[in-house]
Amino acid sequence: MDAELAALVCGRANNRCEYCQLPQAHSVLPFELDHIIAKKHLGETTAKNLALACFYCNSFKGPNIAGLDPKTGKLVQLFNPRRHYWNRCFRWRGPILIGRTPIGRVTIQLLCLNNSDAVALREGLIDEGVFPPFK
């Protein structure tokens, strides 16, 4: 992948994971460029199909593009940072991420965004005053 495209993706995301909003500066592992629509689903390596993702979010997301809404059981697309507004799909309750919409709920469940390690890390960042990014 070309360096200019990678820089565009990182800058656009303000060096935060576009799924869980973790700042890259507070991650032990380097962030990755995620194909929102995976290559195996014919997703292209273009700015409109790339998102900055922490290792954990990208690992749990994998090639998935949808999941079952835990509330309704219906198949729902995952959050797409190029198409959806983060604040419309999610909100914070302290270190816990809450889904406002079916897209938010599915993304939280599939990417395991409220696993105990993630919540503990966010609690520490909240105590330091560097999280969450949106108030």
N, C-alpha and C positions, 0 to 999 in steps of 0.2 A: 504494500500500500504506500502511496506516495506521501512524503512528509508534509506537504502543503495541505492535503486532505485531512490528515491526522490532526494537524494544528487547528484547522477550521473546526473539526468536531470537538476537540478539547476546549477551545475558546468559546464556542457556542454554548457548551454545557457549563461554562464557568468552572471548569475542573471539578465538577461534582458528578456523581453517578446520576444518570437521568431517571433512574428507577427509584432508588432509596434515598437519594440526595446526600449521601456521604461525601464529604470533601476528600479529594484525592490525597491531600496533605495528611489526612488522618487514617490512611490505609497502610497496612503493612505490605500488601501486594500491589503491584502496578495495575492501573485500570486498563481496560481493554476496549477496543472498538467493536461494538456489537452490530451485527447485521440484524436490523429490526425484523425484516423478513429474511430468513436464513437463505444462504446460497442454494441449499437443497430444495427450497421452495421458489427458486428462480429470483431471489433477491439480488440486486445489483450492489456493487461496491461504489456507491455514490453518496454524496452528502445527504440526500434526502432519505437514504436507507441506513444511515449509520447513527449510532448513539454511543455516548461514553458510558461505560458500565463498570462497576466494581467487579472484582473477580467473583464474588459470591453471587451477585445478581445474575451475571452472565452465565455462571455455571448452572444455576437453577433454571434459568430461562432456556438455555440450549437452543434448539431449533423451533421451539414451540411458538405458535402464533395465536393460540386460543386455549381456553380451559373451561371447566364447568363452574358456574357461579355457585358458591357454597350456599347461597340463600335460596336460589330458584332451581338449581340443577340444570339450567339452560347453558348451552354452549355460547361463550362470549369471547370476543377477541381480546388479546392482551393490550395493555397500554402501549401506545405508539407515540413516542416523544415528538415526532414530526407532525402528528395529526391531532393529538389530544392535548388539552391544557392540564398540567399536573394538578393545579389547585381545584379543578373541577372534579377530578377523579379521586383525590386523596385529601386527607387532613391529618394533622397531628393531634394526639391526646398524650401529651408528655412525650415519652420515647416510643409510643405505640402508634403505628400507622393505621389509619382507619380508611376503609374504602367508602367513598361517597356514592359511587355508581357501580353497576355490575362490572364494568371494566376495571375499576379500582379494586373491587373485592377479588376478582379472578387473579389479577396481577399480584396482589398481596399473598394470596394462597399459593399460587404456582411458584413464585420466586422466594417463598418462605421469608418474606420481609420482616416478620415479627418473631423470628427465631430468637431464642434466649441470648445468644451471643450478640446479635445485632442490637437487641434492646439494651443489653448491658453497655455496649459501646456507645450507643446514643445517649444513655443516661450520663455517662462520663463526659461526653461532649457538651451536653446541656449544662452540667455542673461547671464546665470551663467557659461557658457562654459563647460557644462557637456553633451551636446547633439548636433548633433547626434553622435552615436557611430562609424559610418563609414563616412569617408571623401573621 
